[in-house]
Amino acid sequence: METKMRAKAGNPSFPKEIKPHKNPKKKSEFKLGLVSILIAVLFLSPFYIVLTNSLKTQKGIFTNVVNLPFGEHFSSTNYVEAFHELNFIRAFGNSLFITVSSTIVIIIFASMAAWMLVRTKTKLSTFFFFLFAAAMLVPFQSVMLPLIFIMGRLGFLNPYGLIFMYLGFGSSLSIILYHGFIKSIPVELEEAAIIDGCNKFQVFWHIIFPLLKPINVTVAILNAMWIWNDFLLPQLVINKPQWHTIPLRMFYFFGQYSRRWHLALAGLVLGIIPIILFYFFAQKHIIKGVTDGSIK
């Protein structure tokens, strides 16, 4: 042993003992995972509080907000009462009608406009494209009062007028997405259809529109989620209780039952369940469609 120690000290070329070292990649992955967990807890904590307290009695909420609903603090009738008081079926029907109608109108007009902007290669078409892109930068609050004044004079303060306004506000982003996607469609397909005797209307509906299915899904999802959750525009336009959408009903319901928190929170959960389910089923189409529309 002594001889080996001397050999190490006297011979600099003698191989040194290799010390184990930590993998920096695993260390960074651990830190990233920890930060992700903390962010997830931060974002999910409001949902936890709303969901747990929607199953408690009024006394249970004031006793402890964070605890799970157990024993005498648990209430199984909150959702039934909130469902009837909210008039959920009527509000759901109004939201569904406005959302579906607005989305269909946006898909039809935005796809036709984007197709013409792509195929008409002039300075004017370029100007209109950038005009639509610039319109996304205009905040709604800056046009809110003049818009409502004009629509009121025209008698459009009703669900049909609301659908028309959604067409105006939803067209900019939709046209940009369609514009990027239509560029990837060969123009030879349209030329062949025109040679066969099709007019422009027939070329669009029989040749182009069926090819837009992936981006149609994305545009439908993005606009449906925005319109379903919108509160400010329906509040300004819809002035009759029988036309109220779910966000409007939730606003008035929460104000009416602000002291009865167990019913208000149950109504809030009922209001967000449809759009959460819709998002979970449609999230993969959102990512795919946005990527296709921006890259192609």
C-alpha positions as CSV (number, residue, x, y, z in Angstrom):
1,M,0.0,0.0,0.0
2,E,2.8,2.4,0.9
3,T,4.6,1.7,-2.4
4,K,1.4,2.4,-4.3
5,M,0.9,5.7,-2.5
6,R,4.5,6.8,-3.3
7,A,4.0,5.8,-6.9
8,K,1.0,8.1,-7.2
9,A,2.8,11.0,-5.6
10,G,6.0,10.5,-7.6
11,N,4.5,9.8,-11.0
12,P,2.4,12.6,-12.4
13,S,1.2,10.4,-15.3
14,F,-0.4,8.0,-12.8
15,P,-4.2,8.1,-13.5
16,K,-6.2,10.1,-10.9
17,E,-9.2,8.8,-9.2
18,I,-12.4,9.7,-11.0
19,K,-15.0,11.4,-8.8
20,P,-18.7,10.9,-9.6
21,H,-20.5,14.1,-10.6
22,K,-24.1,15.0,-10.8
23,N,-25.9,15.2,-14.1
24,P,-26.7,18.9,-14.8
25,K,-29.5,17.8,-17.2
26,K,-31.4,15.9,-14.5
27,K,-30.9,18.8,-12.1
28,S,-32.4,21.3,-14.5
29,E,-35.3,18.9,-15.3
30,F,-36.0,18.6,-11.5
31,K,-36.0,22.4,-11.1
32,L,-38.3,22.8,-14.2
33,G,-40.7,20.2,-12.8
34,L,-40.8,21.9,-9.4
35,V,-41.6,25.3,-11.0
36,S,-44.3,23.6,-13.2
37,I,-45.9,22.1,-10.2
38,L,-45.9,25.4,-8.3
39,I,-47.4,27.2,-11.3
40,A,-50.1,24.5,-11.7
41,V,-51.0,24.8,-8.0
42,L,-51.2,28.5,-8.4
43,F,-53.6,28.4,-11.4
44,L,-55.7,25.5,-10.1
45,S,-56.2,26.8,-6.6
46,P,-59.1,29.2,-7.6
47,F,-60.9,26.2,-9.3
48,Y,-60.4,24.1,-6.2
49,I,-61.9,26.8,-4.0
50,V,-64.9,27.4,-6.3
51,L,-65.6,23.7,-6.7
52,T,-65.3,22.7,-3.1
53,N,-67.3,25.6,-1.8
54,S,-70.1,25.0,-4.3
55,L,-70.7,21.7,-2.4
56,K,-70.9,23.3,1.0
57,T,-73.6,24.9,3.0
58,Q,-73.6,28.7,3.7
59,K,-72.3,27.9,7.2
60,G,-69.6,25.6,5.9
61,I,-68.2,28.3,3.6
62,F,-68.0,30.9,6.4
63,T,-66.5,28.3,8.7
64,N,-63.5,27.3,6.5
65,V,-63.1,28.1,2.8
66,V,-60.2,25.7,2.1
67,N,-61.5,22.5,3.7
68,L,-63.2,19.8,1.7
69,P,-67.0,19.6,2.1
70,F,-67.6,16.9,4.8
71,G,-70.3,16.1,7.3
72,E,-72.8,18.8,8.1
73,H,-71.1,21.3,5.9
74,F,-71.8,19.2,2.7
75,S,-74.8,20.1,0.6
76,S,-76.0,18.1,-2.4
77,T,-78.9,20.5,-3.4
78,N,-76.8,23.6,-4.3
79,Y,-76.6,22.6,-8.0
80,V,-80.3,21.7,-8.3
81,E,-81.3,25.0,-6.8
82,A,-78.8,27.0,-8.9
83,F,-79.9,25.2,-12.0
84,H,-83.5,26.3,-11.6
85,E,-82.8,29.8,-10.3
86,L,-80.3,30.4,-13.1
87,N,-82.9,29.2,-15.7
88,F,-79.9,27.4,-17.1
89,I,-81.6,25.6,-20.1
90,R,-82.9,29.0,-21.5
91,A,-79.5,30.7,-21.0
92,F,-77.7,27.7,-22.5
93,G,-80.0,27.7,-25.6
94,N,-79.4,31.5,-26.1
95,S,-75.6,31.0,-25.8
96,L,-75.7,28.1,-28.1
97,F,-77.7,29.9,-30.8
98,I,-75.6,33.0,-30.7
99,T,-72.3,31.1,-30.6
100,V,-73.1,28.6,-33.4
101,S,-74.7,31.2,-35.7
102,S,-71.9,33.7,-35.2
103,T,-69.2,31.1,-35.8
104,I,-70.9,29.9,-39.1
105,V,-71.2,33.4,-40.4
106,I,-67.6,34.2,-39.6
107,I,-66.4,31.0,-41.3
108,I,-68.3,31.7,-44.5
109,F,-67.5,35.4,-44.9
110,A,-63.9,35.2,-43.6
111,S,-63.0,32.3,-45.8
112,M,-64.4,34.0,-49.0
113,A,-62.6,37.2,-48.1
114,A,-59.3,35.5,-47.5
115,W,-59.5,33.5,-50.7
116,M,-60.1,36.7,-52.8
117,L,-57.3,38.5,-51.0
118,V,-54.9,35.6,-51.8
119,R,-55.9,35.2,-55.4
120,T,-56.2,38.9,-56.3
121,K,-52.6,40.0,-56.3
122,T,-52.9,43.8,-56.4
123,K,-51.8,46.6,-54.2
124,L,-55.4,47.1,-53.1
125,S,-55.7,43.5,-51.9
126,T,-52.5,43.9,-49.9
127,F,-53.8,47.1,-48.4
128,F,-57.0,45.3,-47.3
129,F,-55.1,42.4,-45.8
130,F,-53.0,44.7,-43.7
131,L,-56.1,46.7,-42.8
132,F,-57.7,43.5,-41.4
133,A,-54.4,42.8,-39.5
134,A,-54.3,46.3,-38.1
135,A,-57.9,46.0,-36.9
136,M,-56.9,43.5,-34.4
137,L,-54.9,46.2,-32.6
138,V,-58.0,48.4,-32.1
139,P,-59.4,47.9,-28.5
140,F,-63.1,47.2,-28.3
141,Q,-63.6,49.9,-25.7
142,S,-62.6,52.6,-28.2
143,V,-65.4,51.8,-30.6
144,M,-67.9,50.5,-28.0
145,L,-70.1,53.7,-27.6
146,P,-70.2,54.7,-31.3
147,L,-71.0,51.1,-32.2
148,I,-73.9,50.8,-29.8
149,F,-75.2,54.2,-30.8
150,I,-75.3,53.3,-34.5
151,M,-76.7,49.9,-34.0
152,G,-79.4,51.3,-31.7
153,R,-80.4,53.7,-34.4
154,L,-80.6,50.8,-36.9
155,G,-82.6,48.7,-34.5
156,F,-79.9,46.0,-34.2
157,L,-79.8,45.8,-30.4
158,N,-81.0,42.1,-30.4
159,P,-79.4,38.7,-30.9
160,Y,-79.3,39.1,-34.7
161,G,-77.5,42.4,-34.3
162,L,-75.1,40.8,-31.9
163,I,-74.3,38.1,-34.5
164,F,-73.6,40.8,-37.1
165,M,-71.2,42.6,-34.6
166,Y,-69.4,39.3,-33.9
167,L,-68.8,39.0,-37.6
168,G,-67.1,42.3,-37.6
169,F,-64.9,41.7,-34.5
170,G,-64.1,38.0,-35.4
171,S,-63.2,38.5,-39.1
172,S,-59.7,39.9,-38.6
173,L,-58.0,37.0,-36.9
174,S,-60.0,34.5,-39.0
175,I,-59.0,36.1,-42.3
176,I,-55.3,36.0,-41.3
177,L,-55.6,32.3,-40.5
178,Y,-57.4,31.5,-43.7
179,H,-54.9,33.7,-45.7
180,G,-51.9,31.6,-44.6
181,F,-53.7,28.3,-45.2
182,I,-55.1,29.2,-48.7
183,K,-51.6,30.1,-49.9
184,S,-50.7,26.4,-49.8
185,I,-53.5,25.4,-52.1
186,P,-52.3,25.1,-55.8
187,V,-54.0,27.6,-58.1
188,E,-54.0,25.0,-60.8
189,L,-57.0,23.3,-59.1
190,E,-59.0,26.5,-59.6
191,E,-57.8,26.9,-63.2
192,A,-58.8,23.4,-64.1
193,A,-62.3,24.0,-62.6
194,I,-62.7,27.2,-64.6
195,I,-61.8,25.3,-67.8
196,D,-64.5,22.8,-67.0
197,G,-67.0,25.6,-66.9
198,C,-67.2,26.6,-63.2
199,N,-67.8,30.2,-62.2
200,K,-66.0,31.8,-59.2
201,F,-68.8,30.9,-56.8
202,Q,-68.7,27.2,-57.8
203,V,-64.9,27.1,-57.7
204,F,-64.9,28.3,-54.1
205,W,-67.7,26.1,-52.8
206,H,-66.9,22.9,-54.7
207,I,-63.0,23.1,-54.9
208,I,-61.6,25.5,-52.2
209,F,-64.0,25.2,-49.3
210,P,-63.8,21.4,-48.9
211,L,-60.0,21.8,-48.7
212,L,-60.3,24.3,-45.8
213,K,-61.6,21.7,-43.3
214,P,-58.5,21.8,-40.9
215,I,-58.5,25.5,-40.7
216,N,-62.3,25.7,-40.5
217,V,-62.1,23.6,-37.3
218,T,-59.5,25.9,-35.8
219,V,-61.4,29.1,-36.7
220,A,-64.6,27.6,-35.3
221,I,-63.0,26.6,-32.0
222,L,-61.3,29.9,-31.4
223,N,-64.4,32.0,-32.2
224,A,-66.7,29.7,-30.4
225,M,-64.7,29.9,-27.2
226,W,-64.4,33.7,-27.4
227,I,-68.1,34.3,-28.2
228,W,-69.4,31.8,-25.6
229,N,-67.4,33.5,-22.8
230,D,-68.0,37.1,-24.0
231,F,-69.8,39.3,-21.5
232,L,-69.3,43.0,-22.4
233,L,-70.8,43.0,-25.9
234,P,-73.9,41.0,-25.0
235,Q,-74.5,43.2,-21.9
236,L,-74.5,46.3,-24.1
237,V,-76.6,44.8,-26.9
238,I,-79.1,42.5,-25.2
239,N,-81.6,44.3,-23.1
240,K,-84.3,41.6,-22.5
241,P,-84.0,38.9,-19.9
242,Q,-85.3,36.2,-22.3
243,W,-82.3,36.7,-24.5
244,H,-79.6,36.6,-21.8
245,T,-76.6,34.3,-22.4
246,I,-74.9,32.3,-19.7
247,P,-72.3,35.0,-18.8
248,L,-75.1,37.5,-18.5
249,R,-77.3,35.2,-16.4
250,M,-74.3,34.6,-14.2
251,F,-73.7,38.3,-13.8
252,Y,-77.2,39.0,-12.6
253,F,-77.5,35.7,-10.7
254,F,-74.3,36.4,-8.8
255,G,-75.5,39.9,-7.9
256,Q,-78.9,38.5,-6.8
257,Y,-77.4,35.8,-4.7
258,S,-74.2,37.5,-3.6
259,R,-74.9,36.7,0.0
260,R,-75.9,33.1,-0.7
261,W,-72.4,32.1,-1.8
262,H,-73.2,28.4,-2.0
263,L,-75.7,28.9,-4.7
264,A,-73.7,31.6,-6.5
265,L,-70.6,29.3,-6.7
266,A,-72.7,26.3,-7.8
267,G,-74.1,28.5,-10.6
268,L,-70.6,29.6,-11.6
269,V,-69.5,26.0,-11.9
270,L,-72.5,25.2,-14.1
271,G,-71.6,28.2,-16.3
272,I,-68.0,27.1,-17.0
273,I,-68.5,23.4,-17.4
274,P,-69.7,23.5,-21.1
275,I,-66.8,25.5,-22.3
276,I,-64.2,23.5,-20.3
277,L,-65.5,20.3,-21.8
278,F,-65.5,21.9,-25.3
279,Y,-61.9,23.0,-24.8
280,F,-60.6,19.6,-23.7
281,F,-62.1,17.9,-26.7
282,A,-60.9,20.5,-29.1
283,Q,-57.5,21.6,-27.8
284,K,-55.4,19.5,-30.3
285,H,-57.2,21.1,-33.2
286,I,-56.5,24.5,-31.9
287,I,-52.7,23.9,-31.8
288,K,-52.6,22.1,-35.2
289,G,-54.8,24.7,-37.0
290,V,-52.9,27.7,-35.7
291,T,-49.6,26.1,-36.8
292,D,-51.0,25.3,-40.2
293,G,-52.4,28.8,-40.7
294,S,-49.2,30.5,-39.6
295,I,-46.6,28.3,-41.4
296,K,-48.4,27.5,-44.7
